[in-house]
Structure formats: C-alpha cells, structure tokens
Amino acid sequence: MSPALAPGAEPAETYDVVVAGGGPAGSAAALALARAGRTILLVDAGTGPPKIGETLVPAARVLLGDLGVADRVLGSGHLPCYGNVSAWGSADLHAVDFINDPHGHGWHLDRRLFDRRLREASRAAGAEVAEGTAVRGTARRPDGGWTLTLRGETGPADAPGAGGERTVSCRWVIDATGRPAAIAVRCGARRRVRDRLTALYAPLEPDPRDTDRRSLVESDEDGWWYTAPQPSGGRLVAYFTDTDLSAAPYTARHFHQRLSATQHVSRWTHRHGPPPTPPVAPRRAAAHTAHLDRVYGDGWTAAGDAAIAFDPLSSQGVLTALYTGMSAGLAVDAHLSRVHRGADSGLAAYAHKVEAARTAYLRGHRLIHAQEARWIHRTFWARRLADLPNSPF
C-alpha cells in the first residue's frame, strides 16, 4: 500500500465507495450501494481470459430478483440449462432434472453478456462505471479515506480514465478483483490456497444436431471432465486436474487422447463426427479453492472470488459472487452510516456470512469427492479424501 497522501492534495472526484472489479460480485456490490443512495464508482479492468462454460443454477433467479435485475440480465443471449448428468462414483449416468426445481431451469451463461448487463444495471441505478480501467495505486489519506490512481487500458481516448491516469478519492474500497484479491493483499490480507486445481479447456465446433441443453460431468483416475453447450454455438469440453500431476494433458494430442478414452464425454462431444483435425490445444484457467484470512480491514472489504473462490464442481461460483457482492455492499453502507452501535458490527456480520458459506461449501466438497472411491490411491483423489485436521481449511 502506498504512503498516505500529503495534506492538501485533494482529488477533484470524490465517491463514497470505489468498487474494483466489474464482474458479478463488483456489480452486485455497486447495485446495493447505489440503491442505498451512495455515490459509487465501479472500475472494470476488462482484462484476463474470457470466462466460458459457466452454468448459473436456478436459485440465482431469487438473488437477482433481490437485486432487481433478474429480467434484465437473464433475457435473450443465454441458453437454458435443463439439468445435469454425471458419471461419478460409477460408470453409470445419473441425471438431475431442473423440471423439479421450484425456481425453474438454470442457464448456460454468455458471461461477457451477463457481466455487461450487470454493469449496465449498476449504471442505471446511479453508479458511475469506468470500463477498461484498473486501480493501479492506493494511498490512505489523513482523514482515513483513500486516494486511488486509476489507469485506463482500453476505450475511447476521450473517456474518463481511458488511455491515461485518473485520480479519485473515496471513503471505502471494495475489492472484487477475483482470485488475486489485489487490493486486499496489498492491505495485508493473506490468501489461503487449498489445492492446485486447474481447468484445461477447448471449444468444439457447432453442430446443429447437438440439441442437448444439459451439462455432463465424468470422473476419471486423475480428475474429472465437464462438457456443456455454449450460447455462442458449439460445445465446451474441460478437464480438471492438479497442475503438478504428470497426467495433466497440456498438449493438444494428450488432451484429445484422454478425451477419447472417456466413456460418456467422448460420446457427447464426438457423437456427430470425429474430433477436429488438427486437434485444438487446451487453454488453462485457475480453478482452485481459496479464501482470504480476513475479508475486511481498515477501509476495505473483499467480495466474490477475492474473498472466497470455489471449485467449479460446486456450480456455486457466480451465485456466491452475487451473494457476497450484495452482502458486502449492504455491510459497507451500514458501516458508513454507523447504523450499528459497534463500528464494525455490520462488517463482522458480513465476515460471518462468508465463513458460513465457506464451511457449507467445504462440507459439500468433501462429501462429493468421498462418493468417488474407484481411485482412492491415485494422487488426485487421495488429496481430496485426506483428513487435514491441522489445515487452516
């Protein structure tokens, strides 16, 4: 963290809260704060690899409804997800159909569209949105607030912050920068990483005969496979394993060899023809479980993956980002209003919510992996079945 700003050096632009990160968590926080009457700047760097292959569970409809944006963000552009199919614990397929879910079907998300609509909703609620802009410098002010240096990465040359530096001040910062938790770590918080899970994924060409709108999970001896249709057409196939395992199929040839050896995923992905020639090399994306040792501090709060990041097997990533983002926004508003007698009571309650979500996730995570007993002596599965009483997790 940069040293405190010298007295008298006051930036012209002042906000109650600056939210760093324009994904679901950041937009949810900005929405909650803007609707509470706060002056908000939502800063979205727009960098990093595109997020594809994500499915939103039906229960998210309730949370998006609480934010007042369900119809706005879940309209056209996404594919309905009617259920999940899995071969886990045995070679047999088991289906969970959302027809029995009281909230209806889920969604195969176009994440860029989903995130953009959330930012647009934040803007409509009164937040200022600076896209193509990142927080590059932080400094505490003598009055306890912040001076932030923003750097524009993309966008029109005449847009605020685009292509140059911009300095703003605020009373509070919400870190929604994803797994790096850039601001929270800069403020002294520590990231606790539970595992080394990574995603190796590749897109498959569209086929008009592929009309199945369910997702499929299939475990193997060194990890698990996932495939789902994409709103843009085609299908995504991904393999999840630990980065340090020699079995990780980083090359195109190895990836497609392992894919062809699966019993179910190979049938779904190649049912209408052979794999592409030459085979497509997989890309990588972080998929590990992690959390911060504290989710708030002096002048800052973390939300979304910055606060707590889940294994994609849980299908809770986007839902948890929305939940923690909205909860963080409400907690910061209460703190700034001093609604509670205790200065940090609202923030402490938020930290308790995050911890409760993490505890429930870890319990479910262990139960799910314990159902797969065919390869308990393989490193990947042994790690997930190990009893870790002394672990911070």
N, C-alpha and C positions, 0 to 999 in steps of 0.2 A: 504494500500500500504506500502511496506517495505521501510525503510530509504534508502537514497542514498548510493551507493556503495563507499567504500573508494577509493581514488585515487591510481592508480597503479594496482588494482585488475581487470585486463582485461581478459575476457573470450577469449579462442582461436578461437571460432566460432562466426563470425560476419555476420549479414544479414542486408539488407535494412529494411525488414519488416518480422515480425513473425505474422502469421495468426493462431489464436487459434480457433479450431473447423473445422472439416473436412466434414461438411455437404454441402448442395448446396451453401449456402452463402459463407462459407470459401473457397471452391474450386473455385467459380466464382471470388472471390477477388484475390486468388492466381494466377489464369489463367490470369486475366487482368494485374496484376503486372509483372508476368513472361514474358508475351508477350511484355511488355514495357521495358524489359531488366533489371528489378530489381532482386536482389538476395533475394529469398523467402524461408522461412521455414514454411511449413504447418503442424501444430500439430493437430493430431486427437486422442482424448482420446478413442474413440470407446466404450464408456460406455453408460448406460441408456437403457431403454426398447426399443425393436425393433419398428420401425415405420412401421405400416402396414395399408392397406386400403386407401392409398392416391392415388388421381387421379390428373394427370397433364393435364391442359387444352391445347387445340390445339395451342393457341397463343404462348406457350412456345417454339415451334419449331423455331420461329423467334429469340428469345433471345438466345437460344442455338446455333443457326446459327451464331449470332453475336460473340459468344464466340469461334466459330469454332469447336464445339464438337457435333453437332446435331446427325450426323450419328453414332458417336462413342457411345453415351450414350443411344440412343433410338433404338438400334438394338434389337436383339432377347433377350428374357427374360422378357419382359413386355407384358401385354395384351392390345390390342386396346380397347379404350372406345368409343362407337359409339353414346353416348348421355346420357341424364339424364331424369329420370322420377320422378315426385313429386306429392304428395297429400298435398297441402299446402294452407290453406285458405278455403278448402272444402274437402270433401271426394273423389272428382273426381281426376283421374290421368291426369296429363299434361306432355307431352313429349317435350324435346328439342333434336332434332337430329343433330349430327355434320356433317351430309351429306351436310348441307347448309353452313358449316363453311369454309371460304376460305383457312384455314390452315389445313384442313383435320380432322382426328379423334384425340381424346385425348388418354391418356394411363392410365391404372391401373398399378401403379408402383410396381416393386420389389425395395423397397427403398435401401436395402443394396447393390444391384447390381448397381442401379443408382448412389448412392454416391460413391461406389468404382470406377466406371468408370470415374466419375468426378475427383477424386483424381489422377487416372492414367493419365488422360489428363493433369492435373496440372504438374505432374512429367514429362510428355513428353514435356511440354512447357518450362521446365527448373527449376521448383520449386523442392526443396527437401521436401519430405513428411516423417514425423515421425509418424507412426501409433502406436496405443497402448500407446500414450504418452500424458500427460496433463501438462499445465502450473500450477505449484504449488507455485511459488513465483515470485514477481515482485519488482524491485528496480530501481529507477531513478539514472542515472549517472550524474556526474557534468557537462558533456558536453551536457546534455539534452536527451541522449539516454536511453536505457533500458538494464538492466541485468535481464534475466529470468532464473528461476530454473525450469527445466522440470523433470518430473517423469514418468518413463516407467511403464505401467500397465501390458502389455501383449507383446507377440512376442518373437523371439529367444533371448537367453541370450546375444549373441554377436552383436545384432542390436543396433545402437545408441539410447541411452535413454531407452532401454528395460530392465526392472528389476532393474533400478538404477537411479541415478540423473545425470543430464547433465545441464551445464550452458552455455548459449549463450547470445550474446548481439545483439541489433538491434536499428535502428533509430525510428521505429514506430511499434505499435501493433494494429492489427485488431481483435476485439472481435466478434467472430462468435460462441459463446458457447451456443446459444439457449436462451430460456426464462430466465434462471438465470442471464445472462449478467454478468458473474463472474468478468471479468476484469474491465468493465465499472463501475460496482457498487463499486468495490474496489477503483476505482479512484474518487469516489464521485458522480457519476450519480445516479439518483433515478428512480426506476421502478414504473410506474403508472399502476395499475391493474384496469380494467374496470368492470369485472364481475367475477363470480365464476364457470364458465362453466367447466365441466369435461366430459370426454368420458368414458363410460363403454362398453367394447367390448369383443366379444368372437368369436372364429373361428368356422365354421361349416365344417363338413367332405365333401370331394369332391364327386360330383355326376356327372357322365358322361353325364347325361341328362340335366344338367344345362348349357345351352349354351348362355344365355342372357349376353351380354357384356356391358349393361348399368348399371348405378348406380341409386339407388332409395332412395328418402327422403320422410318421412312421419311424420308430426307433430302430437303431442298429447297434452293433457292438461298440462303436466309438462315438456315438452321439445320436442325433435324430434329424429326420428330413421333414420338410414342410413345403407344400405347394398350394397356391391359391390363384384364382383368376384375377386379372388386373383390369381396372376401369378403362385404361387406355387400349385394351386389347391384348391378347396373348395371356401368358401364364408365367408366374414367378416360381422358381424352384430354389430352395435354400437348404444348406446343410449346416447344422450347429454342432460344433465340437470345441475342444480346448486348443488354444493357439500353440501350445507346446507339444502336442501329440504328433508323432511322426505320421499318423494315419490321416492327418488333416489334408484334404485334397485341394491343394492350392493351384495346381496346374489344370489346364483345360482337360487334358487327357485323363488324369486321375479322377477329377470331379465327375466326368461323364461315365467313366468306368464304374465308379461307386454308385452313381445314379442308376445305371443299367442293372446293377446287381440287386436293387431293391425289389421287393415283391409287389408292392402296391403303387408307390410313387412313380415307378417307371411305366406302369400301365397307364396311369393318368396323364403323364406328360408326353408319352410316345404312342398313345392309343391311335392317333391318326397319322402316324408315319414315324420314320426314324429320327433320331436327334439331328440337330443342324450339323452341316459339314462345311468348313471345319468346325469342331466344337467350340463353344464360347467359353473363354476363361472366366472363372467366377470372380466377382468383386468381394471385398471384405467390409464388414461393419461390426462395430463393437456390440456385444450382446450380454456382457457380464452383469452380475448383480453387484450393486454398490450403494453406499449411502454416506452422508456426511456425519461426523461425530457430533455436530450440532447444527441445527437448521436456522438459527438466527443468532445475531450478535448485536454489537453496538452500531445501530444504524442500517442493518441489512437483514434480509430474510431470503432463504433459498426455497425454490419450488420446482416441481417437475423432476426430471432426471438429475438436476443439480442437487436436489435433496435426497432422492431415493430412486434408484433405477432397477428395474426388474428384468429377469429372464423372459424373453418373448414367449416362452411356453405358457406363461400365465395369461396371456392375452389381456393384460391389465395396464399396459404401458400408457396408452393415450388416455384411458379412463382415469388413471391415477394422476396423470399430469393435469387434467382438467380439475380434478378434486383438490389436489394440493395447491394449484394456482388460485382457484377461487377462495379456498380456505386461507391462504397466505394474504390475499388481498383484503379479506374481511378482518383478519387479525391485525394487519398494519393500520387499516382505517381505525379500528378500535383503539389501538395503541396511540396513534396520533391525536385522537380525540380525548384520550385519557378517560374513556368510558368506564374502565375498571379502576378500582382503587389502587390495586397493585400496578406499578408502571409496566410490568412485563407479563401480567396475567393472561392477556389475550394471546401474546406470542407463546407463552408456556403452554396454553391450551392447544395452539396450533402444533407445537412440537409433540405434544401427546398424541394428537391425531395421526401425525406422520409415523410415530413409533408404533401405534396400534396397527396402522396399515402394513408396516414392515413385518410386525410379528405375525399377523394373519397370513401374509404372503409366504414367509419362511415356513410356517406350519404346512401350508398347502404345497409348497415346493418340495418339502421332504416327503410328504405323503404321495405325491405324484411319482416321484422318482423311485420310491420304495415299491411301487407297483411293477416296476420292470426288474425282474430277478433273473433274467436269462444270461446276463453278462456281468454278474456282480464282481467277478475277478478281473474285469477289464478296468483300466485306469480311470476312464471317464466316469463309469458308474460307481466304482469304489469310492471315488472322491465325493460323490453326491450322497452316498449312503453312510459315509464316515460319521461317527459321533464326535462332535467338536465341542466338548463342554467348556473348554478354556478359550474358545474363539470369541472375539467381540461380536460376532454374529449370533 
